[in-house]
Amino acid sequence: MNRRIEKMLGNILNKKHHQYRQDIPPTVFTRFTEELAAANLSDIQRAARRLRWVLEMEKPIIMEDEKIVFMRTMPKIPEIFTPDEWREIKKNHYIHELGKVCNISPNYATTIKLGLWTHRNEAIQALEVTEDAKGREFLQAVIDSIDAVLQLTERYAEEAERVGNKEVAEILRRVPKYGATTFHEALQSFRILHFTLWASFNYHNTVGRFDQYMYPYLKADLDAGRLNLDQAFELLEEFFLTFNKDSDLYPGMQQGDNGQSMVLGGVDENGNDAYNILSEMCLKASLELKLIDPKINLRVNKKTDLKLYELGTLLTKQGLGFPQYSNDDVVIPGLLDKGYTLEDARNYVVAACWEFIIPAVGMDIPNIGALSYLRVVEKVIHESLKECKDFDSLMEQVKKEIQSEVDEEINKFKDIYMEPAPFMSILMDGCIKNARDISHGARYNNYGLHGTGLANAADSLAAIKKFVFEEKTVKPEDIINAINENYDGYEDLWAKLKYEAPKMGNDDDYVDNIAVQLVDMFANSLKDKTNDRGGCYRAGTGSAMYYVWHGKELNASPDGRKKGEFLSANYSPSLNIKTKGPVSIIRSFVKPNLKAAINGGPLTIEIHDTVFRSDENITKVAMLVKTFMDMGGHQLQINTLNKETLLEAQKKPELYRNLIVRVWGWSGYFVELDKEYQDHIIQRAELKI
């Protein structure tokens, strides 16, 4: 990186930009919400008025030598409903997370190309022919939202002129009002759109297929001689830095869980390889900056060259926890089976973590709930183990209980309410044309369920199969009593179950085939289910934060796990077990039918950082990733860990402020995580190749 970017990076790491945040008393936000309530406005009118208020309160800041601007000075976004109003809404509706439109992929490409003024004219034309009162309210909210954004942009242009930054001032007079014509304009336009979504209280706003919709601007500049590659790379690195200015203000489960996921590579609408020079520039920029945002996701297939995997592995070596890899050869057919068109399936991206969604036309909720495989096993053991004559009859009970758990879970998801999102609607196809806010749905309105503790459940069932039904060395009542007592007084049995039973991750069909059955049972339990918006349900192999939540609430289990101990994160072997190594792990975890579990959820492997100290081992890790994909794996992420370093970071966090780890589907700074998540990461197995 050059000296300008190096200085800007230092400012980010030292949080110099935080000095510009306004110190606004909480009462100001409360008073604004109460004023909305007193004005007797509809929800869509409130959402538009909030955005205008936030943008009017923003203070334009342009730091020295900046070429891409817009930075939050407002530390908080107010609610549009008072607590009493929100309680009333909850009485009649299911509320997902914060009740906001989130975790979808906007159509940045069209707005960057056409400009907001085109959308404004479209809304005006629609307003002239729309008779529906709700539709007219929505269209007016769109117009008001666009006006508010353009007014802030003009204030930024004036500030740029004041500080002598004529280049930025000229760009802000063109974008995002009009369509971008250069790479620089396109990057600035994206920044303003992305900034405004957060100001609208929409969160987990993904970046989508950045290398696809931004490449034409880069190519045009290079072909015309307006930029050379070094100049373009400098702009790209500054653009990457902008993702890290405000990320600590975004809502998420933990610091770093902000949804700024960028997808690179994959196939185009015709099925041809879409990896381009911008794709590679993004990987190299991330490698050089070593920041947690944007989070890089690589789409690959059997034709992907090993050199791309090697470049990705260099990022892994830095401890970034990404890239996360997704396999087009599995994902696209899986999405087709769920009713997505071929064009849309080929255009898939990942949501905040890993879930597969479609830009511009998807209002899927891919993380609406979760099935706990281990809770199913726990319940079946207590209710049916003594009565089952053989293992097959036990698995029949497991199948029934999975169906029961799933039915109970999805029965909650009725009459979902989300706050309107008029600005997000501008960036979603068909909303203005149909005078319909995106909160009411899009082309795809599917729901996704995670599946937690798969390996723990498979290991538990394998232990029962081996010792209770086949060898008959353990009585059913001993299993039940031992787990009820958390193995107190059953230490020998605990050791037998923990160390002598088969474990998933060792390429052992005995236990792996049980996992295959469990995944099939989960997928089939959702096969014919339709949600209240007419969409389908998708089973997944991810866990999100449920690996901690479910683990804490479960009793001991027959795999030797004790009460309250964590489950493994995502799609991975149980914690604290011995495996033969990473090759045996991937052989185990490609066996389930992953096209059926198409909500996503990566195989997560932790590798000791010493592995990456030679070029030869970089190639070995790259080959490991490629092998998993070529064998039919769907997603993979690798965490580079050193247990001693992590323990030291817990003791002296001030010395390890920039230590990055992969948490579940996102990367964060280790010392900023809650201790329970830190402890889980420390417990994860460190593998050597």
Buried (B, 14 or more C-beta within 10 A) or exposed (E): BEEBBEEBBEBBEEEEBEEBBEEEEEEEBBEBBEEBBEEEBBBBBBBBBBBBBBBEBBEBBBBEEBBBBBBBBBBBBBBBBBEEBBEEBEEEBBBBBEBBBBBBBBBBBBBBBBBBBBBBBBBBEBBEEBEEEBBBBBBBBBBBBBBBBBEBBBBBBEBBBEBEBEEBBEBBBBBBBBBBBBBBBBBBBBBBBBBBBBBBBBBBBBBBBBBBBBBBBBBBBBEEEBBEEEBBBBBBBBBBBBBBBBBBBBBBBBBBBBBBBBBBBBBEEEEEBBBBBBBBBBBBBBBBBBBBBBBBBBBBBEEBEEEBBBBBBBBBBBBBBBBBBBBBBBBBEBBBEBEBBEEBBBBBBBBBBBBBBBBBBBBBBBBBBBBBBBBBBBBBBBEBBEEBEEBEEBBBBBBBBBBEBBEEBBEEBEEBBBBBBBBBBBBBBEBBEBBBBBBBBBBBBBBBBBBBBBBBBBBBBBBBBBBBBEEEEBEBEBBBBBBBEBBEEBEEBBEBBBEEBBBBBBBBEBBBBBBBBBBBBBBBBBEEBEBEBEBBBBBBBBBBBBBBBBBEEBBBBBBBBBBEBBBBBBBBBBBBBEBBBBBBBBBBBBBBBBBBBBBBBBBBBBBBBEBBEEEEBBBBBBBBBBBBBBBBBBBBBBBBBBBEBBEBBBEEBEEBBEBBBBBBBBBBBBBBBEEEBBBBBBBBBBBEB
